[in-house]
Amino acid sequence: MFIIRQFLLLTTFCLLQTVLAQEKQTFSIDRIHSKIGFSVGYAGGIIEADGRFENFSGSLSLNPENISDFSTKITISVASINTGMEFRDKDLRSANWFDAETYPTITFSSNNIRKYGNYFLLNGTLEMRGISKAVQIKFQPTIKAITQGPMRKYAGYTGSFTVNRKDYGIHLEDPEKSFWKYNDVMASTGQMFVADSVRIELKILAVRRGREILADAVSNAGIEKGYEIYLGEKSAKGTEILFHEQDLNSLGYQLLAEKRLEDALTIFHYYTRDFPESSNAFDSLGEAYMNAGKRDLAIKNYRKSLQLNPRNNNAQKMIEKLENTADSDSAPVQQ
């Protein structure tokens, strides 16, 4: 039976390879080896201040035959801004500048790409502080084609563009409470201490592993068939591409975020079936059942998770929460 199943998986995988090869492939941005930085003139243009955002995420959907043909969406955590001076970063996070509490993210979504001389122009929409503007990023791939690296595939890009911070309502005036007010440049020159123009520089390393293969397969072929394709890829390429139980966990939570509860439950069931000794698999399935309003099944799977890992504090807390909710629901109404 096992041999027949393996044969069917490999057959499905081979038949679909031609079609899938023509589809764009998802690559995730490797935050550790990527950089989103900026530089801006200050002190009346005497020098530039540099900074970066430490936390961001995103993906690229690219043509495997031409890595200059791609679309992308990137989300940046404003609170992760880092200029190397904590008291300055605190001011930048405040309502004086980015107002991270009200506008916690910066996003970029691409629209189209065109070649221009020796480089490419990526057109898209940048949203900061609740204001969206069209921007154009000049970029170049750092490699000519997708590269096979240690247990994953790579694509790399560098790019830059310039924005006017005032277009996004960022620091239109210098209030008394601002960090920047300490200087005397504005008083002596009548100019803002910080320049309006900000240069943004991107260094992006994008990777493709089992996680991205699974997401693409499910997106193109549906949950059941997509998972078969994923298993076929895993069987054929398991020695050159990283496949991990977290591939299923990641997709399951993505489906939960998209409110696709039944699909998420199916993926988490695959997770518990294929990794029956994983405490995390049953914890995730328990959460999915909880989201679906199926309390008893949620408790059952949290208990299984706790059995596999007695130190799983999250499972213990969720069991107590669900049981207390049940007790509250059944309590008599006081007259």
Buried (B, 14 or more C-beta within 10 A) or exposed (E): EEEEEEEEBBEBBEEBEEEBEEBBBBBBBBBEEBBBBBBBBBBBEEEEBBBBBBBBEBBBBBBBEEBBEBBBBBBBBBBBBBBEEEEBBEBBBBBBBBBBEEBBBBBBBBEEBEEEEEEBBBEBBBBBBEEEEEBBBBBEBBEEEBEEEEBBBBBBBBBBBEBEBEBBEBBEEBEEEBBBBEBEBBEEEEEBBBBBEBBBBBBBBBBBBBBBBBBBBBEBBEBEBBBBBBBBBBEBBEEEBBBBBBBBBBBBBBBBEEEBBEBBBBBBBBBBEEBEEBBBBBBBBBBBBBBBEBBEBBBBBBBBBBEBBEEBEBBBEBBEBBEEEEEEEEEEEEE
